[in-house]
């Protein structure tokens, strides 16, 4: 997979937005003891379930690729003139 420009920042925003999405969807909010990796995996699986993100092949499911998918998802949600997009 080709790395996105500003991918780390996009993934961080995706987790924040994804947490709000999950909460609005009826999930309990994440606890303070949940690691960033747990959040990434949970949000990735929720977005796949809701068909907002194309699922990875089973042999490609790892945290790095899940973060990449979240970064792609959020980059499509942000306005075109956002400084992290492009």
trRosetta pair geometry for C-beta under 8 A, 3 or more apart (Angstrom, degrees):
i j d omega theta_ij theta_ji phi_ij phi_ji
1 65 6.6 129 2 -122 148 84
1 68 5.4 80 121 165 153 160
3 7 5.5 -92 -173 -22 83 150
3 68 7.5 -97 -114 -116 56 112
4 7 4.2 124 63 -79 89 93
4 10 6.3 -30 101 29 139 152
4 68 7.4 148 -1 -147 104 78
4 71 5.4 -168 39 135 143 129
4 72 6.9 -179 -51 -76 142 68
4 75 6.5 -133 -159 -52 154 155
5 86 6.9 -44 66 96 135 43
6 9 4.7 -46 -178 45 91 114
6 10 5.5 99 119 -28 88 98
6 84 4.5 -153 131 -155 155 84
7 10 5.6 -58 -143 40 31 113
7 11 6.1 33 159 -22 67 105
7 67 7.5 85 160 134 103 101
7 68 6.8 -16 -160 -113 129 67
7 71 4.8 17 -151 -155 74 167
8 11 5.8 -53 -148 33 28 111
8 12 6.6 30 152 -20 61 105
9 12 5.6 -52 -151 33 34 114
9 13 6.5 33 152 -15 66 104
9 84 5.5 -133 103 -125 123 132
10 13 5.8 -55 -150 39 33 109
10 14 6.2 39 150 -25 66 107
10 70 7.8 159 128 114 86 76
10 71 3.9 82 103 -145 118 88
10 74 5.4 169 -177 78 86 120
10 75 5.5 -6 -147 -60 141 93
10 84 5.6 163 -73 155 85 130
11 14 5.3 -51 -146 34 33 118
11 15 6.7 37 154 -23 64 98
11 40 7.5 6 -178 -114 110 116
11 67 4.5 14 -132 -172 143 94
11 68 7.7 -33 -83 -69 118 26
11 70 5.4 80 -132 89 73 112
11 71 4.6 -42 -63 -67 76 97
11 74 7.7 173 -91 24 26 137
12 15 6.0 -49 -154 28 31 110
12 16 6.9 28 149 -14 61 105
13 16 5.7 -57 -153 38 36 112
13 17 6.1 27 154 -11 71 109
13 74 5.4 147 98 171 102 154
13 78 7.7 31 127 -68 151 125
13 84 7.2 157 -3 63 149 168
14 17 5.9 -57 -139 45 30 105
14 18 5.6 34 157 -24 65 114
14 43 7.3 143 142 131 92 148
14 70 3.8 140 131 160 151 99
14 71 6.0 -115 -20 -79 144 39
14 73 6.1 95 -133 72 125 101
14 74 3.8 -125 -83 -33 90 134
15 18 5.5 -54 -137 40 25 115
15 19 6.4 34 157 -27 61 101
15 36 6.9 -26 -129 -152 163 85
15 39 5.4 62 -151 129 112 127
15 40 6.4 -52 -94 -80 110 70
15 43 6.4 -167 -122 2 59 162
15 70 6.9 40 -57 167 66 151
16 19 5.9 -50 -153 26 27 112
16 20 7.1 21 151 -10 59 103
17 20 5.8 -57 -157 38 36 110
17 21 6.3 40 146 -22 68 106
17 74 6.0 136 42 -114 142 111
17 77 7.0 157 155 98 163 155
18 21 5.3 -50 -144 36 36 116
18 22 6.2 37 156 -20 67 103
18 39 7.6 128 92 166 123 95
18 43 3.8 42 160 -147 144 137
18 46 7.4 133 -171 67 103 127
18 47 7.1 -63 -127 -49 113 117
18 70 6.7 -47 -46 -143 145 117
18 74 8.0 -81 -41 -69 94 110
19 22 5.8 -52 -147 36 29 111
19 23 6.3 30 153 -19 63 107
19 29 6.8 50 -179 -145 102 82
19 30 6.0 -75 -128 4 112 114
19 39 7.0 -24 -75 -157 102 121
19 43 7.3 -61 -59 -85 54 126
20 23 5.6 -54 -146 37 32 113
20 24 6.3 29 156 -15 66 107
21 24 5.9 -59 -148 40 28 108
21 25 6.1 29 151 -22 63 113
21 43 7.8 90 64 -142 116 100
21 46 7.6 149 109 121 110 134
21 47 8.0 43 111 -81 149 90
22 25 5.4 -59 -147 38 30 115
22 27 4.2 -41 166 50 92 134
22 29 7.8 125 96 -111 106 47
22 30 8.0 58 83 -37 145 90
22 42 7.4 34 -106 133 156 108
22 43 6.5 -99 -47 -105 128 80
22 46 5.7 -14 -99 179 100 176
23 27 6.2 -81 -84 69 34 78
23 28 7.8 -5 -113 171 73 14
23 29 5.3 15 -95 -82 115 82
25 46 7.2 140 72 -173 164 128
25 50 7.6 -90 -122 -73 145 142
27 46 7.3 -61 -36 -108 151 144
30 34 4.4 -91 -175 43 106 150
30 38 7.7 144 -143 104 123 107
30 39 5.6 -3 -104 -98 162 103
30 42 7.6 153 -91 65 113 153
31 34 5.2 118 58 -18 71 96
34 38 4.7 -120 -169 83 89 132
34 39 5.8 102 135 -55 119 88
35 38 4.7 102 55 3 77 100
35 39 7.2 -139 98 -3 45 86
36 39 5.6 -55 -152 36 35 114
36 40 6.3 39 151 -23 67 104
37 40 5.6 -49 -146 33 33 113
37 41 6.5 29 157 -14 65 105
37 63 5.5 -37 -140 -120 98 141
38 41 6.0 -57 -148 39 30 107
38 42 6.1 27 156 -17 65 111
39 42 5.8 -59 -144 40 28 109
39 43 6.0 22 162 -14 66 111
40 43 6.2 -61 -145 41 23 105
40 44 6.1 26 157 -22 62 110
40 63 6.0 74 97 -148 142 88
40 66 5.3 113 151 115 104 120
40 67 5.6 -28 -151 -77 139 78
40 70 6.5 -107 -146 -17 84 152
41 44 5.7 -55 -145 35 28 113
41 45 6.3 24 158 -15 64 108
41 63 6.9 -60 -62 -101 94 81
41 66 6.0 3 -95 168 55 171
42 45 6.0 -60 -150 38 28 107
42 46 6.3 28 153 -19 64 108
43 46 5.5 -53 -145 37 33 113
43 47 6.2 30 158 -16 67 107
43 70 6.4 55 107 -106 121 127
44 47 6.0 -60 -149 39 27 107
44 48 6.4 27 153 -18 64 107
44 53 6.7 -89 -153 84 63 158
44 66 4.1 -60 -72 -157 161 107
44 69 6.0 81 -130 79 106 128
44 70 6.1 -85 -81 -56 86 101
45 48 5.6 -52 -145 37 32 112
45 49 6.2 38 153 -23 64 106
46 49 5.5 -54 -148 35 30 115
46 50 6.3 16 157 -5 65 110
47 50 5.9 -59 -141 48 31 103
47 52 4.5 -84 -163 69 84 106
47 53 4.0 50 128 3 115 117
47 69 7.7 169 88 135 137 113
47 70 7.5 149 14 -100 158 75
47 73 6.2 -27 -169 -115 156 163
48 51 7.4 29 -179 -80 33 33
48 52 7.8 -91 -64 49 21 67
48 53 5.3 -60 -73 74 61 96
48 54 7.8 -2 -117 131 84 11
48 55 4.6 72 -143 -83 126 89
52 73 6.5 66 137 -140 99 124
53 69 5.2 80 -170 167 130 115
53 70 7.6 -27 -102 -81 151 48
53 72 7.7 116 -131 79 98 106
53 73 5.2 -48 -87 -76 106 128
54 69 7.5 -137 61 -137 70 115
56 60 4.4 -127 173 93 111 105
56 61 5.0 151 87 -78 125 67
56 65 5.4 86 -109 135 152 132
56 66 7.2 -90 -12 -76 141 66
56 69 6.7 -108 -49 -54 104 141
57 60 4.4 74 59 12 85 111
57 61 7.5 -134 89 -30 43 78
58 61 6.0 -35 -156 -2 35 116
60 65 5.4 164 158 -139 89 176
61 65 6.8 -122 -124 73 24 129
61 66 7.1 45 -157 -57 65 102
62 65 5.3 84 55 17 74 102
62 66 7.0 -141 96 -8 33 93
63 66 5.5 -56 -141 38 33 113
63 67 6.2 36 159 -21 67 103
64 67 5.9 -53 -151 33 27 110
64 68 6.6 30 148 -21 61 106
65 68 5.3 -49 -149 33 36 118
65 69 6.5 40 152 -21 66 101
66 69 5.6 -50 -150 34 34 112
66 70 6.5 34 151 -17 65 104
67 70 5.6 -54 -149 37 34 112
67 71 6.3 36 151 -22 66 105
68 71 5.6 -53 -149 34 31 113
68 72 6.5 32 152 -19 64 103
69 72 5.7 -52 -150 34 33 112
69 73 6.3 36 151 -22 64 105
70 73 5.5 -51 -147 34 33 115
70 74 6.4 24 158 -12 67 106
71 74 6.2 -57 -144 40 29 103
71 75 6.2 32 156 -24 63 109
72 75 5.8 -57 -147 33 28 113
72 76 6.7 24 156 -16 62 105
73 76 6.2 -66 -162 35 28 107
73 77 6.7 21 148 -17 65 111
74 77 5.3 -58 -148 37 42 113
74 78 6.3 44 155 -27 72 102
75 78 6.0 -47 -143 27 32 111
75 84 7.4 -120 -108 117 85 96
75 85 5.4 139 -156 -112 84 91
78 82 4.1 -54 160 11 120 160
78 84 6.8 -23 138 67 175 101
78 85 5.2 -170 91 -48 124 128
79 82 5.0 127 64 -37 75 94
79 85 7.5 -159 88 20 45 148
80 85 6.3 -124 -148 107 33 143
80 86 7.8 77 -175 -59 65 110
81 85 7.7 51 60 60 7 118
82 85 4.5 73 67 6 96 109
